[in-house]
Every structure is written in C-alpha cells, then in structure tokens.
Amino acid sequence: MQAQVVSSEPKELSLSIKDTDIGILYIIQHELLKKSNIDFAGVIVKHPLTNECWMRITSSGKPIGEIKASTETAIKTAEELKKLFNSTIK
C-alpha cells in the first residue's frame, strides 16, 4: 500500500492510496463518520485499472490526526474479531 497526500488544508485532506483493497478504506471511513467533528469522509476508486483509491476528509479538527485515530480503532476492532473467530473455531 502506498499513500500520498494530494492536497492538504487545515480542515481538509485528500489522499491517493495505491495497491490497497477499498474494503479497508471503507472500514476507516466508517470509523471516521462515527466522530462528531468529521463533516465529510469519502472514498472512491479513482480508476479500476490503476488500483488507485482516493480518500477525502473534512473536519473541524486536524484531518490527519482523525485518520490516524480511526485507523487505530479499526485495527483494534479487527484484532478483537480475529480473537473471537479463533476462539469459536477451536
């Protein structure tokens, strides 16, 4: 996965993310939208042949910090789900 900042302003951030599964970005988007200070969080597939996705966030806080926090929350949730599946299967 490769991420690059397309544009950055104090309340808005646009990212280009290559070589990723959009499902991961949808999970991060879901975590972002749970927050009250997020005005907009969107994810699109820029072009299916280039495997490039774009993510845009507008926030009353710092968008990059919001992405970081939401990503950490998504990772914790995935770890808990993995533990649940492993304990059920055994």
N, CA, C and O atoms as a CHARMM CRD file, in Angstrom:
* protein
*
  360
    1    1 MET  N      0.84700  -1.16700   0.00000 PROA 1      0.00000
    2    1 MET  CA     0.00000   0.00000   0.00000 PROA 1      0.00000
    3    1 MET  C      0.89700   1.23700   0.00000 PROA 1      0.00000
    4    1 MET  O      1.87800   1.31800   0.74000 PROA 1      0.00000
    5    2 GLN  N      0.53500   2.18600  -0.84400 PROA 2      0.00000
    6    2 GLN  CA     1.25600   3.44700  -0.91800 PROA 2      0.00000
    7    2 GLN  C      0.25100   4.58100  -0.78600 PROA 2      0.00000
    8    2 GLN  O     -0.75800   4.60300  -1.49000 PROA 2      0.00000
    9    3 ALA  N      0.51900   5.51600   0.10500 PROA 3      0.00000
   10    3 ALA  CA    -0.37200   6.65500   0.29800 PROA 3      0.00000
   11    3 ALA  C      0.39700   7.93500   0.01000 PROA 3      0.00000
   12    3 ALA  O      1.56600   8.08100   0.36600 PROA 3      0.00000
   13    4 GLN  N     -0.29800   8.85700  -0.64700 PROA 4      0.00000
   14    4 GLN  CA     0.30700  10.13600  -0.98600 PROA 4      0.00000
   15    4 GLN  C     -0.72700  11.23100  -0.75100 PROA 4      0.00000
   16    4 GLN  O     -1.90200  11.06900  -1.08300 PROA 4      0.00000
   17    5 VAL  N     -0.28800  12.33400  -0.18200 PROA 5      0.00000
   18    5 VAL  CA    -1.17600  13.47300   0.03500 PROA 5      0.00000
   19    5 VAL  C     -1.36400  14.18900  -1.29400 PROA 5      0.00000
   20    5 VAL  O     -0.40000  14.62000  -1.92600 PROA 5      0.00000
   21    6 VAL  N     -2.63000  14.30800  -1.71100 PROA 6      0.00000
   22    6 VAL  CA    -2.96500  15.02500  -2.93700 PROA 6      0.00000
   23    6 VAL  C     -3.10400  16.50900  -2.63100 PROA 6      0.00000
   24    6 VAL  O     -2.55500  17.35300  -3.33900 PROA 6      0.00000
   25    7 SER  N     -3.84300  16.82000  -1.56700 PROA 7      0.00000
   26    7 SER  CA    -3.96400  18.20900  -1.12100 PROA 7      0.00000
   27    7 SER  C     -4.19800  18.22000   0.37900 PROA 7      0.00000
   28    7 SER  O     -4.82300  17.32000   0.94000 PROA 7      0.00000
   29    8 SER  N     -3.68500  19.25400   1.00600 PROA 8      0.00000
   30    8 SER  CA    -3.80200  19.36900   2.45300 PROA 8      0.00000
   31    8 SER  C     -4.08600  20.81800   2.82700 PROA 8      0.00000
   32    8 SER  O     -3.35800  21.73200   2.44000 PROA 8      0.00000
   33    9 GLU  N     -5.13900  21.00300   3.57400 PROA 9      0.00000
   34    9 GLU  CA    -5.50300  22.29600   4.12200 PROA 9      0.00000
   35    9 GLU  C     -5.78900  22.08600   5.60200 PROA 9      0.00000
   36    9 GLU  O     -5.90200  20.94000   6.03800 PROA 9      0.00000
   37   10 PRO  N     -5.90900  23.14000   6.38300 PROA 10     0.00000
   38   10 PRO  CA    -6.11500  22.95800   7.82300 PROA 10     0.00000
   39   10 PRO  C     -7.33400  22.09800   8.18600 PROA 10     0.00000
   40   10 PRO  O     -7.29900  21.37500   9.18200 PROA 10     0.00000
   41   11 LYS  N     -8.39300  22.16700   7.40400 PROA 11     0.00000
   42   11 LYS  CA    -9.62000  21.43300   7.73300 PROA 11     0.00000
   43   11 LYS  C     -9.97100  20.35600   6.71600 PROA 11     0.00000
   44   11 LYS  O    -11.01900  19.72100   6.83600 PROA 11     0.00000
   45   12 GLU  N     -9.12100  20.13500   5.71600 PROA 12     0.00000
   46   12 GLU  CA    -9.42900  19.18800   4.64400 PROA 12     0.00000
   47   12 GLU  C     -8.16500  18.46600   4.19400 PROA 12     0.00000
   48   12 GLU  O     -7.08800  19.05800   4.11700 PROA 12     0.00000
   49   13 LEU  N     -8.31700  17.17400   3.89800 PROA 13     0.00000
   50   13 LEU  CA    -7.19700  16.36800   3.44800 PROA 13     0.00000
   51   13 LEU  C     -7.66900  15.42500   2.35700 PROA 13     0.00000
   52   13 LEU  O     -8.70900  14.78000   2.49400 PROA 13     0.00000
   53   14 SER  N     -6.90500  15.34100   1.26900 PROA 14     0.00000
   54   14 SER  CA    -7.18400  14.40100   0.18800 PROA 14     0.00000
   55   14 SER  C     -5.97100  13.50000   0.02000 PROA 14     0.00000
   56   14 SER  O     -4.83800  13.97500  -0.06900 PROA 14     0.00000
   57   15 LEU  N     -6.22200  12.18200  -0.02200 PROA 15     0.00000
   58   15 LEU  CA    -5.15400  11.19900  -0.14700 PROA 15     0.00000
   59   15 LEU  C     -5.35400  10.35400  -1.39200 PROA 15     0.00000
   60   15 LEU  O     -6.48700  10.08300  -1.79100 PROA 15     0.00000
   61   16 SER  N     -4.26000   9.94200  -2.00300 PROA 16     0.00000
   62   16 SER  CA    -4.26000   8.95000  -3.06100 PROA 16     0.00000
   63   16 SER  C     -3.61300   7.70100  -2.47500 PROA 16     0.00000
   64   16 SER  O     -2.48800   7.75300  -1.97700 PROA 16     0.00000
   65   17 ILE  N     -4.32300   6.58500  -2.53700 PROA 17     0.00000
   66   17 ILE  CA    -3.82900   5.34200  -1.94500 PROA 17     0.00000
   67   17 ILE  C     -3.81500   4.27900  -3.02500 PROA 17     0.00000
   68   17 ILE  O     -4.84700   3.98100  -3.62800 PROA 17     0.00000
   69   18 LYS  N     -2.63900   3.70400  -3.27100 PROA 18     0.00000
   70   18 LYS  CA    -2.47900   2.70400  -4.32100 PROA 18     0.00000
   71   18 LYS  C     -2.22700   1.32900  -3.71500 PROA 18     0.00000
   72   18 LYS  O     -1.73500   1.19900  -2.59400 PROA 18     0.00000
   73   19 ASP  N     -2.57600   0.31700  -4.48400 PROA 19     0.00000
   74   19 ASP  CA    -2.33000  -1.08000  -4.11600 PROA 19     0.00000
   75   19 ASP  C     -2.97900  -1.43900  -2.78500 PROA 19     0.00000
   76   19 ASP  O     -2.32900  -1.97800  -1.89000 PROA 19     0.00000
   77   20 THR  N     -4.26400  -1.13400  -2.66600 PROA 20     0.00000
   78   20 THR  CA    -5.00000  -1.45800  -1.45000 PROA 20     0.00000
   79   20 THR  C     -6.36500  -2.02400  -1.82100 PROA 20     0.00000
   80   20 THR  O     -6.80100  -1.93300  -2.96900 PROA 20     0.00000
   81   21 ASP  N     -7.01300  -2.59500  -0.85600 PROA 21     0.00000
   82   21 ASP  CA    -8.38200  -3.07200  -1.01100 PROA 21     0.00000
   83   21 ASP  C     -9.29300  -1.96100  -0.49800 PROA 21     0.00000
   84   21 ASP  O     -9.10600  -1.47000   0.61500 PROA 21     0.00000
   85   22 ILE  N    -10.26800  -1.56500  -1.29300 PROA 22     0.00000
   86   22 ILE  CA   -11.14300  -0.46800  -0.89400 PROA 22     0.00000
   87   22 ILE  C    -11.93700  -0.82000   0.36200 PROA 22     0.00000
   88   22 ILE  O    -12.39000   0.07400   1.07600 PROA 22     0.00000
   89   23 GLY  N    -12.10900  -2.10300   0.63500 PROA 23     0.00000
   90   23 GLY  CA   -12.82300  -2.51800   1.84200 PROA 23     0.00000
   91   23 GLY  C    -12.15800  -2.00200   3.10800 PROA 23     0.00000
   92   23 GLY  O    -12.84000  -1.63300   4.06400 PROA 23     0.00000
   93   24 ILE  N    -10.83700  -1.97400   3.12000 PROA 24     0.00000
   94   24 ILE  CA   -10.10100  -1.44300   4.26700 PROA 24     0.00000
   95   24 ILE  C    -10.40700   0.04500   4.43400 PROA 24     0.00000
   96   24 ILE  O    -10.60300   0.52900   5.54900 PROA 24     0.00000
   97   25 LEU  N    -10.44400   0.75100   3.32600 PROA 25     0.00000
   98   25 LEU  CA   -10.73200   2.18900   3.38600 PROA 25     0.00000
   99   25 LEU  C    -12.16800   2.45500   3.81600 PROA 25     0.00000
  100   25 LEU  O    -12.44300   3.45700   4.47600 PROA 25     0.00000
  101   26 TYR  N    -13.09000   1.56000   3.44400 PROA 26     0.00000
  102   26 TYR  CA   -14.47600   1.71400   3.89100 PROA 26     0.00000
  103   26 TYR  C    -14.58800   1.55300   5.40800 PROA 26     0.00000
  104   26 TYR  O    -15.39400   2.23100   6.04600 PROA 26     0.00000
  105   27 ILE  N    -13.79000   0.66700   5.98200 PROA 27     0.00000
  106   27 ILE  CA   -13.80100   0.48900   7.44000 PROA 27     0.00000
  107   27 ILE  C    -13.28400   1.75200   8.12400 PROA 27     0.00000
  108   27 ILE  O    -13.85900   2.20600   9.11300 PROA 27     0.00000
  109   28 ILE  N    -12.20100   2.31800   7.59700 PROA 28     0.00000
  110   28 ILE  CA   -11.66600   3.56100   8.15800 PROA 28     0.00000
  111   28 ILE  C    -12.67100   4.69100   7.98400 PROA 28     0.00000
  112   28 ILE  O    -12.85100   5.50500   8.89000 PROA 28     0.00000
  113   29 GLN  N    -13.32400   4.74800   6.83400 PROA 29     0.00000
  114   29 GLN  CA   -14.35600   5.75800   6.59500 PROA 29     0.00000
  115   29 GLN  C    -15.48100   5.61600   7.61600 PROA 29     0.00000
  116   29 GLN  O    -15.96100   6.61600   8.15000 PROA 29     0.00000
  117   30 HSD  N    -15.89900   4.39800   7.88800 PROA 30     0.00000
  118   30 HSD  CA   -16.95400   4.15300   8.87200 PROA 30     0.00000
  119   30 HSD  C    -16.55300   4.67500  10.25200 PROA 30     0.00000
  120   30 HSD  O    -17.35300   5.30900  10.94000 PROA 30     0.00000
  121   31 GLU  N    -15.31900   4.40700  10.64600 PROA 31     0.00000
  122   31 GLU  CA   -14.82600   4.88900  11.94300 PROA 31     0.00000
  123   31 GLU  C    -14.76300   6.41800  11.96500 PROA 31     0.00000
  124   31 GLU  O    -15.07600   7.03500  12.98300 PROA 31     0.00000
  125   32 LEU  N    -14.36600   7.02200  10.86300 PROA 32     0.00000
  126   32 LEU  CA   -14.31800   8.48200  10.79000 PROA 32     0.00000
  127   32 LEU  C    -15.70600   9.08900  10.94500 PROA 32     0.00000
  128   32 LEU  O    -15.88300  10.06900  11.66800 PROA 32     0.00000
  129   33 LEU  N    -16.69200   8.50500  10.26300 PROA 33     0.00000
  130   33 LEU  CA   -18.03400   9.07100  10.27600 PROA 33     0.00000
  131   33 LEU  C    -18.73400   8.93100  11.63000 PROA 33     0.00000
  132   33 LEU  O    -19.74300   9.59400  11.87100 PROA 33     0.00000
  133   34 LYS  N    -18.21900   8.08500  12.50500 PROA 34     0.00000
  134   34 LYS  CA   -18.77500   7.96800  13.85600 PROA 34     0.00000
  135   34 LYS  C    -18.44200   9.19400  14.70700 PROA 34     0.00000
  136   34 LYS  O    -19.11600   9.46000  15.70300 PROA 34     0.00000
  137   35 LYS  N    -17.42100   9.92900  14.32500 PROA 35     0.00000
  138   35 LYS  CA   -16.95700  11.07700  15.11000 PROA 35     0.00000
  139   35 LYS  C    -17.79600  12.31000  14.80100 PROA 35     0.00000
  140   35 LYS  O    -18.19800  12.53200  13.65900 PROA 35     0.00000
  141   36 SER  N    -18.05100  13.09600  15.81900 PROA 36     0.00000
  142   36 SER  CA   -18.90200  14.27700  15.65000 PROA 36     0.00000
  143   36 SER  C    -18.19700  15.43200  14.93700 PROA 36     0.00000
  144   36 SER  O    -18.86200  16.29000  14.35500 PROA 36     0.00000
  145   37 ASN  N    -16.86800  15.46800  14.97300 PROA 37     0.00000
  146   37 ASN  CA   -16.15900  16.58500  14.35900 PROA 37     0.00000
  147   37 ASN  C    -15.79300  16.34500  12.89200 PROA 37     0.00000
  148   37 ASN  O    -15.11200  17.16800  12.28000 PROA 37     0.00000
  149   38 ILE  N    -16.24000  15.23000  12.33100 PROA 38     0.00000
  150   38 ILE  CA   -15.99400  14.93600  10.92500 PROA 38     0.00000
  151   38 ILE  C    -17.19600  15.40900  10.11500 PROA 38     0.00000
  152   38 ILE  O    -18.32000  14.95900  10.33300 PROA 38     0.00000
  153   39 ASP  N    -16.94700  16.31700   9.18300 PROA 39     0.00000
  154   39 ASP  CA   -18.01400  16.82000   8.32900 PROA 39     0.00000
  155   39 ASP  C    -18.24400  15.91200   7.12900 PROA 39     0.00000
  156   39 ASP  O    -19.38300  15.70700   6.70800 PROA 39     0.00000
  157   40 PHE  N    -17.15000  15.36400   6.57500 PROA 40     0.00000
  158   40 PHE  CA   -17.24100  14.51800   5.39600 PROA 40     0.00000
  159   40 PHE  C    -16.07400  13.55500   5.37400 PROA 40     0.00000
  160   40 PHE  O    -14.94400  13.93300   5.68400 PROA 40     0.00000
  161   41 ALA  N    -16.34200  12.30900   5.00800 PROA 41     0.00000
  162   41 ALA  CA   -15.30100  11.30900   4.78500 PROA 41     0.00000
  163   41 ALA  C    -15.76600  10.45800   3.60900 PROA 41     0.00000
  164   41 ALA  O    -16.77100   9.75400   3.70200 PROA 41     0.00000
  165   42 GLY  N    -15.03800  10.52700   2.51900 PROA 42     0.00000
  166   42 GLY  CA   -15.42800   9.79500   1.32600 PROA 42     0.00000
  167   42 GLY  C    -14.28600   9.00200   0.74000 PROA 42     0.00000
  168   42 GLY  O    -13.11900   9.37900   0.84300 PROA 42     0.00000
  169   43 VAL  N    -14.65300   7.87500   0.11200 PROA 43     0.00000
  170   43 VAL  CA   -13.67200   7.00100  -0.52300 PROA 43     0.00000
  171   43 VAL  C    -14.21000   6.62600  -1.90200 PROA 43     0.00000
  172   43 VAL  O    -15.38200   6.27900  -2.05000 PROA 43     0.00000
  173   44 ILE  N    -13.34100   6.70100  -2.90800 PROA 44     0.00000
  174   44 ILE  CA   -13.72700   6.26600  -4.25200 PROA 44     0.00000
  175   44 ILE  C    -12.58400   5.48100  -4.88100 PROA 44     0.00000
  176   44 ILE  O    -11.42300   5.64100  -4.50600 PROA 44     0.00000
  177   45 VAL  N    -12.92900   4.63400  -5.83900 PROA 45     0.00000
  178   45 VAL  CA   -11.92400   4.01000  -6.68600 PROA 45     0.00000
  179   45 VAL  C    -11.69600   4.98000  -7.83500 PROA 45     0.00000
  180   45 VAL  O    -12.58600   5.20200  -8.65600 PROA 45     0.00000
  181   46 LYS  N    -10.51300   5.55200  -7.89100 PROA 46     0.00000
  182   46 LYS  CA   -10.20900   6.55300  -8.91800 PROA 46     0.00000
  183   46 LYS  C    -10.27000   5.93000 -10.30300 PROA 46     0.00000
  184   46 LYS  O    -10.90300   6.46800 -11.21200 PROA 46     0.00000
  185   47 HSD  N     -9.60200   4.78400 -10.45700 PROA 47     0.00000
  186   47 HSD  CA    -9.65800   4.06500 -11.72100 PROA 47     0.00000
  187   47 HSD  C     -9.35100   2.59200 -11.45100 PROA 47     0.00000
  188   47 HSD  O     -8.32200   2.28100 -10.85100 PROA 47     0.00000
  189   48 PRO  N    -10.22400   1.68200 -11.88400 PROA 48     0.00000
  190   48 PRO  CA   -10.03200   0.27000 -11.54800 PROA 48     0.00000
  191   48 PRO  C     -8.78200  -0.36000 -12.16100 PROA 48     0.00000
  192   48 PRO  O     -8.24400  -1.31600 -11.60300 PROA 48     0.00000
  193   49 LEU  N     -8.31700   0.14800 -13.27900 PROA 49     0.00000
  194   49 LEU  CA    -7.13300  -0.44200 -13.90200 PROA 49     0.00000
  195   49 LEU  C     -5.82700  -0.02300 -13.22900 PROA 49     0.00000
  196   49 LEU  O     -4.82200  -0.72400 -13.34200 PROA 49     0.00000
  197   50 THR  N     -5.83300   1.09600 -12.54200 PROA 50     0.00000
  198   50 THR  CA    -4.61400   1.55200 -11.86500 PROA 50     0.00000
  199   50 THR  C     -4.58700   1.14300 -10.40000 PROA 50     0.00000
  200   50 THR  O     -3.56800   1.32100  -9.73300 PROA 50     0.00000
  201   51 ASN  N     -5.68800   0.59700  -9.88400 PROA 51     0.00000
  202   51 ASN  CA    -5.79700   0.18600  -8.48800 PROA 51     0.00000
  203   51 ASN  C     -5.47700   1.36000  -7.55600 PROA 51     0.00000
  204   51 ASN  O     -4.71900   1.23200  -6.59400 PROA 51     0.00000
  205   52 GLU  N     -6.07900   2.49800  -7.87400 PROA 52     0.00000
  206   52 GLU  CA    -5.86800   3.70800  -7.07800 PROA 52     0.00000
  207   52 GLU  C     -7.19100   4.14600  -6.45500 PROA 52     0.00000
  208   52 GLU  O     -8.21600   4.23400  -7.13100 PROA 52     0.00000
  209   53 CYS  N     -7.14500   4.41900  -5.15400 PROA 53     0.00000
  210   53 CYS  CA    -8.31700   4.91600  -4.43500 PROA 53     0.00000
  211   53 CYS  C     -7.99700   6.31300  -3.90600 PROA 53     0.00000
  212   53 CYS  O     -6.84400   6.64200  -3.62700 PROA 53     0.00000
  213   54 TRP  N     -9.03300   7.11100  -3.78000 PROA 54     0.00000
  214   54 TRP  CA    -8.88300   8.43900  -3.18800 PROA 54     0.00000
  215   54 TRP  C     -9.74900   8.52200  -1.95300 PROA 54     0.00000
  216   54 TRP  O    -10.86600   8.00600  -1.92400 PROA 54     0.00000
  217   55 MET  N     -9.22900   9.17300  -0.93800 PROA 55     0.00000
  218   55 MET  CA    -9.96900   9.41300   0.29300 PROA 55     0.00000
  219   55 MET  C     -9.91800  10.91000   0.58100 PROA 55     0.00000
  220   55 MET  O     -8.86700  11.54000   0.47000 PROA 55     0.00000
  221   56 ARG  N    -11.06600  11.46600   0.95100 PROA 56     0.00000
  222   56 ARG  CA   -11.14000  12.89500   1.27400 PROA 56     0.00000
  223   56 ARG  C    -11.84200  13.05300   2.61300 PROA 56     0.00000
  224   56 ARG  O    -12.87900  12.43700   2.85900 PROA 56     0.00000
  225   57 ILE  N    -11.27000  13.87900   3.47100 PROA 57     0.00000
  226   57 ILE  CA   -11.80400  14.10900   4.81200 PROA 57     0.00000
  227   57 ILE  C    -11.87600  15.60700   5.06200 PROA 57     0.00000
  228   57 ILE  O    -10.91700  16.33200   4.79800 PROA 57     0.00000
  229   58 THR  N    -13.00600  16.06900   5.56800 PROA 58     0.00000
  230   58 THR  CA   -13.11000  17.43300   6.07700 PROA 58     0.00000
  231   58 THR  C    -13.52100  17.33500   7.53500 PROA 58     0.00000
  232   58 THR  O    -14.40300  16.55800   7.90100 PROA 58     0.00000
  233   59 SER  N    -12.86700  18.13400   8.35400 PROA 59     0.00000
  234   59 SER  CA   -13.04500  18.01900   9.79500 PROA 59     0.00000
  235   59 SER  C    -12.86500  19.37400  10.46300 PROA 59     0.00000
  236   59 SER  O    -12.17500  20.25200   9.94500 PROA 59     0.00000
  237   60 SER  N    -13.49800  19.52800  11.62300 PROA 60     0.00000
  238   60 SER  CA   -13.26900  20.74300  12.40200 PROA 60     0.00000
  239   60 SER  C    -11.95900  20.65200  13.17700 PROA 60     0.00000
  240   60 SER  O    -11.47200  21.65500  13.70000 PROA 60     0.00000
  241   61 GLY  N    -11.39000  19.45600  13.25100 PROA 61     0.00000
  242   61 GLY  CA   -10.09300  19.25100  13.90000 PROA 61     0.00000
  243   61 GLY  C     -9.00800  19.08900  12.84900 PROA 61     0.00000
  244   61 GLY  O     -9.08400  19.66900  11.76600 PROA 61     0.00000
  245   62 LYS  N     -7.99300  18.29100  13.18100 PROA 62     0.00000
  246   62 LYS  CA    -6.90800  18.02000  12.24100 PROA 62     0.00000
  247   62 LYS  C     -7.21200  16.70700  11.51300 PROA 62     0.00000
  248   62 LYS  O     -7.23600  15.64800  12.14100 PROA 62     0.00000
  249   63 PRO  N     -7.44400  16.76300  10.20400 PROA 63     0.00000
  250   63 PRO  CA    -7.83800  15.55900   9.46300 PROA 63     0.00000
  251   63 PRO  C     -6.83500  14.41000   9.54400 PROA 63     0.00000
  252   63 PRO  O     -7.24100  13.25200   9.64500 PROA 63     0.00000
  253   64 ILE  N     -5.54800  14.70000   9.50200 PROA 64     0.00000
  254   64 ILE  CA    -4.56000  13.61600   9.54500 PROA 64     0.00000
  255   64 ILE  C     -4.59300  12.89900  10.89400 PROA 64     0.00000
  256   64 ILE  O     -4.43100  11.68000  10.95300 PROA 64     0.00000
  257   65 GLY  N     -4.79800  13.63700  11.95600 PROA 65     0.00000
  258   65 GLY  CA    -4.93000  13.02500  13.28000 PROA 65     0.00000
  259   65 GLY  C     -6.18600  12.18400  13.38900 PROA 65     0.00000
  260   65 GLY  O     -6.18600  11.14400  14.04800 PROA 65     0.00000
  261   66 GLU  N     -7.25400  12.62700  12.74700 PROA 66     0.00000
  262   66 GLU  CA    -8.50800  11.87300  12.74400 PROA 66     0.00000
  263   66 GLU  C     -8.35700  10.55100  11.99700 PROA 66     0.00000
  264   66 GLU  O     -8.88100   9.52400  12.42800 PROA 66     0.00000
  265   67 ILE  N     -7.63800  10.58200  10.87400 PROA 67     0.00000
  266   67 ILE  CA    -7.39600   9.34300  10.12300 PROA 67     0.00000
  267   67 ILE  C     -6.57300   8.37600  10.96100 PROA 67     0.00000
  268   67 ILE  O     -6.86800   7.18100  11.00700 PROA 67     0.00000
  269   68 LYS  N     -5.55300   8.88600  11.61600 PROA 68     0.00000
  270   68 LYS  CA    -4.69400   8.04100  12.44900 PROA 68     0.00000
  271   68 LYS  C     -5.50900   7.38300  13.56200 PROA 68     0.00000
  272   68 LYS  O     -5.40200   6.17500  13.77300 PROA 68     0.00000
  273   69 ALA  N     -6.31200   8.15700  14.26800 PROA 69     0.00000
  274   69 ALA  CA    -7.11500   7.61400  15.36200 PROA 69     0.00000
  275   69 ALA  C     -8.13400   6.59800  14.85400 PROA 69     0.00000
  276   69 ALA  O     -8.33800   5.55800  15.48000 PROA 69     0.00000
  277   70 SER  N     -8.77200   6.89100  13.72600 PROA 70     0.00000
  278   70 SER  CA    -9.76600   5.97300  13.17200 PROA 70     0.00000
  279   70 SER  C     -9.12200   4.68500  12.67700 PROA 70     0.00000
  280   70 SER  O     -9.71100   3.61200  12.80100 PROA 70     0.00000
  281   71 THR  N     -7.93300   4.78000  12.12300 PROA 71     0.00000
  282   71 THR  CA    -7.21100   3.58800  11.67900 PROA 71     0.00000
  283   71 THR  C     -6.84300   2.71600  12.86700 PROA 71     0.00000
  284   71 THR  O     -6.97500   1.49400  12.79900 PROA 71     0.00000
  285   72 GLU  N     -6.38500   3.32300  13.95200 PROA 72     0.00000
  286   72 GLU  CA    -6.04300   2.55700  15.15400 PROA 72     0.00000
  287   72 GLU  C     -7.28300   1.86300  15.73000 PROA 72     0.00000
  288   72 GLU  O     -7.19900   0.71700  16.17000 PROA 72     0.00000
  289   73 THR  N     -8.41300   2.53700  15.72900 PROA 73     0.00000
  290   73 THR  CA    -9.65900   1.93800  16.20900 PROA 73     0.00000
  291   73 THR  C    -10.06400   0.76500  15.32200 PROA 73     0.00000
  292   73 THR  O    -10.49700  -0.27200  15.82500 PROA 73     0.00000
  293   74 ALA  N     -9.92600   0.91800  14.01500 PROA 74     0.00000
  294   74 ALA  CA   -10.27100  -0.16200  13.08500 PROA 74     0.00000
  295   74 ALA  C     -9.36200  -1.37400  13.29800 PROA 74     0.00000
  296   74 ALA  O     -9.82600  -2.51200  13.22600 PROA 74     0.00000
  297   75 ILE  N     -8.09200  -1.14300  13.55600 PROA 75     0.00000
  298   75 ILE  CA    -7.15100  -2.24100  13.80600 PROA 75     0.00000
  299   75 ILE  C     -7.53100  -2.98200  15.08200 PROA 75     0.00000
  300   75 ILE  O     -7.52100  -4.21300  15.10400 PROA 75     0.00000
  301   76 LYS  N     -7.86300  -2.25900  16.14000 PROA 76     0.00000
  302   76 LYS  CA    -8.27300  -2.89000  17.40100 PROA 76     0.00000
  303   76 LYS  C     -9.53300  -3.71900  17.21700 PROA 76     0.00000
  304   76 LYS  O     -9.63400  -4.82300  17.75100 PROA 76     0.00000
  305   77 THR  N    -10.48800  -3.19800  16.47100 PROA 77     0.00000
  306   77 THR  CA   -11.72500  -3.92600  16.22200 PROA 77     0.00000
  307   77 THR  C    -11.45100  -5.20600  15.43800 PROA 77     0.00000
  308   77 THR  O    -12.02600  -6.25300  15.73500 PROA 77     0.00000
  309   78 ALA  N    -10.58000  -5.12500  14.44600 PROA 78     0.00000
  310   78 ALA  CA   -10.22700  -6.31100  13.65600 PROA 78     0.00000
  311   78 ALA  C     -9.51600  -7.35100  14.50900 PROA 78     0.00000
  312   78 ALA  O     -9.74400  -8.54900  14.34100 PROA 78     0.00000
  313   79 GLU  N     -8.65800  -6.90900  15.42000 PROA 79     0.00000
  314   79 GLU  CA    -7.96700  -7.84400  16.31700 PROA 79     0.00000
  315   79 GLU  C     -8.95100  -8.55200  17.24500 PROA 79     0.00000
  316   79 GLU  O     -8.83100  -9.75400  17.48100 PROA 79     0.00000
  317   80 GLU  N     -9.92000  -7.80700  17.76900 PROA 80     0.00000
  318   80 GLU  CA   -10.93700  -8.40700  18.63200 PROA 80     0.00000
  319   80 GLU  C    -11.78100  -9.42600  17.86600 PROA 80     0.00000
  320   80 GLU  O    -12.11300 -10.48800  18.39200 PROA 80     0.00000
  321   81 LEU  N    -12.12000  -9.09800  16.63300 PROA 81     0.00000
  322   81 LEU  CA   -12.89300 -10.00300  15.80300 PROA 81     0.00000
  323   81 LEU  C    -12.09300 -11.26300  15.48500 PROA 81     0.00000
  324   81 LEU  O    -12.64200 -12.36400  15.47900 PROA 81     0.00000
  325   82 LYS  N    -10.81300 -11.10500  15.22500 PROA 82     0.00000
  326   82 LYS  CA    -9.94300 -12.25100  14.96300 PROA 82     0.00000
  327   82 LYS  C     -9.88000 -13.17100  16.17700 PROA 82     0.00000
  328   82 LYS  O     -9.95600 -14.39100  16.03300 PROA 82     0.00000
  329   83 LYS  N     -9.74300 -12.59800  17.37200 PROA 83     0.00000
  330   83 LYS  CA    -9.71800 -13.40200  18.59900 PROA 83     0.00000
  331   83 LYS  C    -11.03000 -14.15300  18.78000 PROA 83     0.00000
  332   83 LYS  O    -11.03500 -15.32000  19.17500 PROA 83     0.00000
  333   84 LEU  N    -12.13500 -13.48700  18.49300 PROA 84     0.00000
  334   84 LEU  CA   -13.44200 -14.10800  18.62000 PROA 84     0.00000
  335   84 LEU  C    -13.57200 -15.30000  17.66700 PROA 84     0.00000
  336   84 LEU  O    -14.03600 -16.36800  18.06600 PROA 84     0.00000
  337   85 PHE  N    -13.16400 -15.11800  16.41600 PROA 85     0.00000
  338   85 PHE  CA   -13.23700 -16.20200  15.43700 PROA 85     0.00000
  339   85 PHE  C    -12.32800 -17.35400  15.83600 PROA 85     0.00000
  340   85 PHE  O    -12.72000 -18.51600  15.74000 PROA 85     0.00000
  341   86 ASN  N    -11.11000 -17.03900  16.28600 PROA 86     0.00000
  342   86 ASN  CA   -10.17400 -18.09200  16.68000 PROA 86     0.00000
  343   86 ASN  C    -10.68300 -18.88600  17.87600 PROA 86     0.00000
  344   86 ASN  O    -10.50800 -20.10300  17.92700 PROA 86     0.00000
  345   87 SER  N    -11.30300 -18.22000  18.82700 PROA 87     0.00000
  346   87 SER  CA   -11.82100 -18.94900  19.99300 PROA 87     0.00000
  347   87 SER  C    -13.04900 -19.77900  19.64100 PROA 87     0.00000
  348   87 SER  O    -13.28300 -20.81700  20.26000 PROA 87     0.00000
  349   88 THR  N    -13.82500 -19.35100  18.67800 PROA 88     0.00000
  350   88 THR  CA   -15.01700 -20.08800  18.25800 PROA 88     0.00000
  351   88 THR  C    -14.63900 -21.30700  17.44200 PROA 88     0.00000
  352   88 THR  O    -15.28000 -22.35200  17.55600 PROA 88     0.00000
  353   89 ILE  N    -13.60700 -21.18900  16.61800 PROA 89     0.00000
  354   89 ILE  CA   -13.19500 -22.28600  15.73900 PROA 89     0.00000
  355   89 ILE  C    -12.53100 -23.39300  16.52300 PROA 89     0.00000
  356   89 ILE  O    -12.70900 -24.56200  16.17900 PROA 89     0.00000
  357   90 LYS  N    -11.77800 -23.08600  17.55500 PROA 90     0.00000
  358   90 LYS  CA   -11.03200 -24.10100  18.31000 PROA 90     0.00000
  359   90 LYS  C    -11.91000 -24.91600  19.17100 PROA 90     0.00000
  360   90 LYS  O    -11.43300 -25.81200  19.86800 PROA 90     0.00000
